Structures are given as structure tokens and as C-alpha cells.
């Protein structure tokens, strides 16, 4: 019982050591020694952060696709920059995209598009932007596709 108390105390005082001890307990299958409460909280936070990260990257891609396709006034000066940003965000997103995270993006695609649209409307003052996303998730993630 003292090991459980020690590892819980460790969580508050030395997070890195708590992580290392927790990993060691898992590897050696010492499940009784685990600090389940904090481990569950950390795993939930990890999942939330991963979802937030991929959502943000997808929103950035959509923003730049909209700018690239619809902001004709700025396109001659910025098209290469926007295309480079699209490439960079796609690379980051595709690098770590799992099946579960892809499903999350698919389920939240409409909301993510609406956030990107709000940004582009505010930035450009364009009135002709589509209210419904003109791209599929497959297109948005495709490294070779541009509108």
C-alpha cells in the first residue's frame, strides 16, 4: 500500500519520475502499484490533446485551401506561400493520423470547416465563400491535390 501512496505523491512532486515509474509498473505488469486515478486523467488529456492537434491542423489546411481558391485579389502575391503552408500542415497531419483520429476528423468535419470559414471571412471580407465545404476529407489530406 505504501508504493501506491508513494507513486501518487510522486505525481504531484515529480511528474517526469511519476511517468517513468508508471511506465515501469506497466512493463513489469505490477498493476497493483499503478496510480490509476492520475493515469486515467493523463490518458484522457493525451487523447484530448491529440484530437485538438489534428483538428487544428485540419482547420489550417482548409483555411489555406479557401484562401488559395477564392481570394483572387491576393492570389498572385500569396499562392506559393499558401500552397507551401498547405503542404506543411498536410505533412504534419498525415504523419501521425491514426484510424481513430481520422474518424474523429470525419465526424467533426462540418464544425472544423465552419471555424475555418469564419476565419477566412474575417480575414478577407469575401462574401462569396461556400457555406458547405467544397472539399472532401480525402481531398484535403491528399498531398498532391489543390483546388
C-alpha positions, 0 to 999 in steps of 0.5 A: 500500500505504501508504493501506491501512496508513494507513486501518487505523491510522486505525481504531484512532486515529480511528474517526469519520475511519476511517468517513468515509474508508471511506465515501469509498473506497466512493463513489469505488469505490477498493476497493483502499484499503478496510480490509476486515478492520475493515469486515467486523467493523463490518458484522457488529456493525451487523447484530448490533446491529440484530437485538438492537434489534428483538428487544428491542423485540419482547420489550417489546411482548409483555411489555406485551401479557401484562401488559395481558391477564392481570394483572387485579389491576393492570389498572385502575391500569396499562392506559393506561400499558401500552397507551401503552408498547405503542404506543411500542415498536410505533412504534419497531419498525415504523419501521425493520423491514426484510424481513430483520429481520422474518424474523429476528423470525419465526424467533426468535419462540418464544425472544423470547416465552419471555424475555418470559414469564419476565419477566412471571412474575417480575414478577407471580407469575401462574401462569396465563400461556400457555406458547405465545404467544397472539399472532401476529407480525402481531398484535403489530406491528399498531398498532391491535390489543390483546388 
